[in-house]
């Protein structure tokens, strides 16, 4: 069951959902979601330098992508058919009995911007910033400004607390992420 605004506020007050810096409830709390804001750090793919991506290469991050940061009040221009990773300003944590789901915002979708292509679930015990998979499906470049509301989180309660929350998982690759880290799928290879 998705939590209502009333229950989200209770979970914030009770510490089951922690968000920092604190959000402005009058602007960021919806009927059943919390809007998060775009950060200043992006990971871009340097596609013109490489013929393909090898997901099991441990040098993937250094070779294929580049971390950039835009200045305050400077837009990041997302070009048609481009794909980047980006973070939110907010860091959040979940208790061991809550799941969060990442959703795009309709207002951006109407401009051709998709906020995630696959990674929409934040497991119980999550700690870190949201890393979004941003794409431009439109035909025109779109300016994205740090600080703008970029995505929303909805929350659901589990039937019972997880035995092994995300931050305690042996193979958790993205615990406490602060930046748009590149894929760590190479850690899956055995």
C-alpha positions as CSV (number, residue, x, y, z in Angstrom):
1,X,0.0,0.0,0.0
2,X,1.4,3.4,-1.0
3,X,1.6,5.9,1.9
4,X,-0.5,9.0,1.8
5,X,0.9,12.5,2.5
6,X,-0.4,12.1,6.1
7,X,1.5,8.9,6.6
8,X,4.6,10.2,4.9
9,X,4.7,13.1,7.4
10,X,4.3,10.6,10.3
11,X,7.3,8.6,8.9
12,X,9.4,11.7,8.6
13,X,8.6,12.8,12.2
14,X,9.2,9.3,13.5
15,X,12.5,8.9,11.7
16,X,11.5,6.0,9.5
17,X,12.2,8.3,6.5
18,X,15.1,10.7,6.9
19,X,15.9,13.4,4.3
20,X,18.7,15.9,4.4
21,X,18.8,18.7,3.8
22,X,15.2,19.0,5.2
23,X,12.6,19.3,2.6
24,X,10.0,22.1,2.2
25,X,6.8,20.2,2.8
26,X,4.7,23.0,1.3
27,X,6.5,22.6,-2.0
28,X,7.8,19.1,-2.1
29,X,5.1,17.0,-0.5
30,X,2.4,15.7,-2.8
31,X,-0.7,13.7,-2.0
32,X,1.4,10.5,-1.9
33,X,4.9,11.4,-2.8
34,X,7.9,13.7,-2.1
35,X,9.6,15.6,-4.8
36,X,13.4,15.7,-4.8
37,X,15.6,18.4,-6.5
38,X,18.3,18.0,-9.1
39,X,21.8,18.3,-7.9
40,X,24.8,19.8,-9.7
41,X,26.8,16.6,-10.4
42,X,26.4,14.6,-13.7
43,X,28.1,11.6,-15.2
44,X,28.3,11.9,-18.9
45,X,29.2,9.2,-21.4
46,X,32.1,9.9,-23.7
47,X,30.6,7.9,-26.5
48,X,32.8,9.4,-29.3
49,X,35.9,8.0,-27.6
50,X,34.9,4.3,-27.3
51,X,33.4,1.8,-29.7
52,X,31.4,0.0,-27.0
53,X,30.8,-0.4,-23.3
54,X,32.1,-3.5,-21.6
55,X,30.0,-3.8,-18.4
56,X,32.5,-6.2,-16.8
57,X,35.5,-4.0,-17.3
58,X,36.7,-2.6,-13.9
59,X,38.0,0.5,-15.8
60,X,34.5,1.3,-17.1
61,X,34.1,4.4,-15.0
62,X,37.4,6.0,-15.8
63,X,37.3,5.1,-19.5
64,X,33.8,5.6,-20.7
65,X,32.3,8.2,-18.4
66,X,33.3,11.6,-17.0
67,X,32.0,13.3,-13.8
68,X,31.1,17.0,-14.3
69,X,29.6,19.6,-12.1
70,X,27.7,22.6,-13.2
71,X,28.0,26.0,-11.5
72,X,25.2,27.5,-9.5
73,X,22.4,28.8,-11.7
74,X,23.9,27.2,-14.7
75,X,21.8,24.7,-16.7
76,X,22.8,21.3,-17.8
77,X,21.7,20.9,-21.4
78,X,20.4,17.4,-22.1
79,X,20.4,16.8,-25.9
80,X,18.1,14.6,-27.8
81,X,18.9,10.9,-27.5
82,X,21.4,11.6,-24.8
83,X,21.7,9.7,-21.5
84,X,23.4,10.9,-18.3
85,X,23.4,10.0,-14.7
86,X,22.6,12.7,-12.1
87,X,22.0,13.0,-8.4
88,X,19.5,14.7,-6.3
89,X,20.4,17.4,-3.7
90,X,18.7,15.3,-1.0
91,X,20.2,12.3,0.7
92,X,17.6,9.9,2.2
93,X,17.4,6.9,4.5
94,X,14.7,4.3,4.9
95,X,13.8,2.1,7.8
96,X,14.0,-1.6,7.4
97,X,10.2,-1.9,6.7
98,X,9.8,0.7,3.9
99,X,10.4,0.6,0.2
100,X,10.7,3.8,-1.9
101,X,9.9,4.0,-5.7
102,X,11.4,6.6,-8.0
103,X,9.0,8.3,-10.4
104,X,9.5,10.9,-13.0
105,X,7.5,14.1,-13.1
106,X,4.8,14.5,-15.7
107,X,5.8,18.1,-16.4
108,X,9.3,17.0,-17.5
109,X,7.9,13.9,-19.3
110,X,5.9,16.3,-21.5
111,X,9.2,17.8,-22.6
112,X,10.6,14.3,-23.5
113,X,12.7,13.9,-20.3
114,X,12.6,10.4,-18.7
115,X,14.0,10.2,-15.2
116,X,14.7,6.5,-14.9
117,X,14.8,3.6,-17.3
118,X,15.2,0.7,-14.9
119,X,16.3,1.6,-11.4
120,X,13.1,2.6,-9.7
121,X,13.2,0.7,-6.4
122,X,15.1,1.7,-3.2
123,X,15.2,-1.3,-0.9
124,X,14.5,-1.2,2.9
125,X,17.5,0.1,4.7
126,X,18.5,2.4,1.8
127,X,21.0,5.2,2.6
128,X,22.3,7.6,0.0
129,X,21.4,10.0,-2.7
130,X,19.2,9.1,-5.6
131,X,21.1,8.5,-8.8
132,X,18.8,9.1,-11.8
133,X,19.1,7.8,-15.3
134,X,18.1,10.8,-17.3
135,X,17.3,10.6,-21.0
136,X,15.9,13.0,-23.6
137,X,13.5,11.2,-25.9
138,X,12.4,14.5,-27.5
139,X,13.8,16.2,-30.6
140,X,15.0,19.4,-28.9
141,X,17.6,20.0,-26.2
142,X,16.2,20.7,-22.7
143,X,17.8,22.8,-20.0
144,X,17.8,21.2,-16.6
145,X,18.6,23.5,-13.6
146,X,20.2,22.3,-10.3
147,X,17.6,22.8,-7.6
148,X,14.6,22.2,-9.8
149,X,12.2,19.5,-8.7
150,X,13.2,16.5,-10.9
151,X,11.7,13.4,-9.5
152,X,9.3,12.0,-6.9
153,X,9.5,9.2,-4.3
154,X,6.5,7.2,-3.2
155,X,6.7,4.9,-0.2
156,X,5.3,1.5,0.6
157,X,5.3,-0.6,3.8
158,X,6.6,-4.1,3.8
159,X,4.6,-6.9,5.4
160,X,7.4,-7.1,8.0
161,X,10.9,-5.6,8.4
162,X,13.5,-7.0,6.0
163,X,15.8,-9.6,7.5
164,X,18.7,-8.1,5.6
165,X,18.2,-4.4,4.8
166,X,20.1,-2.9,1.9
167,X,22.9,-1.3,3.9
168,X,23.7,-4.7,5.5
169,X,23.8,-6.7,2.3
170,X,27.1,-8.2,1.5
171,X,27.0,-7.2,-2.1
172,X,25.3,-3.7,-1.8
173,X,27.2,-1.6,-4.4
174,X,25.7,1.8,-3.9
175,X,25.3,2.3,-0.1
176,X,25.8,5.9,0.9
177,X,26.4,7.1,-2.7
178,X,27.0,10.8,-2.9
179,X,27.7,11.1,-6.6
180,X,26.4,9.6,-9.8
181,X,28.6,6.6,-9.7
182,X,29.1,4.6,-12.8
183,X,27.7,1.1,-13.0
184,X,29.3,-1.4,-10.8
185,X,27.9,-4.4,-12.6
186,X,31.5,-5.7,-12.9
187,X,31.3,-6.7,-9.2
188,X,28.6,-9.2,-10.2
189,X,31.0,-11.2,-12.4
190,X,32.2,-14.4,-10.7
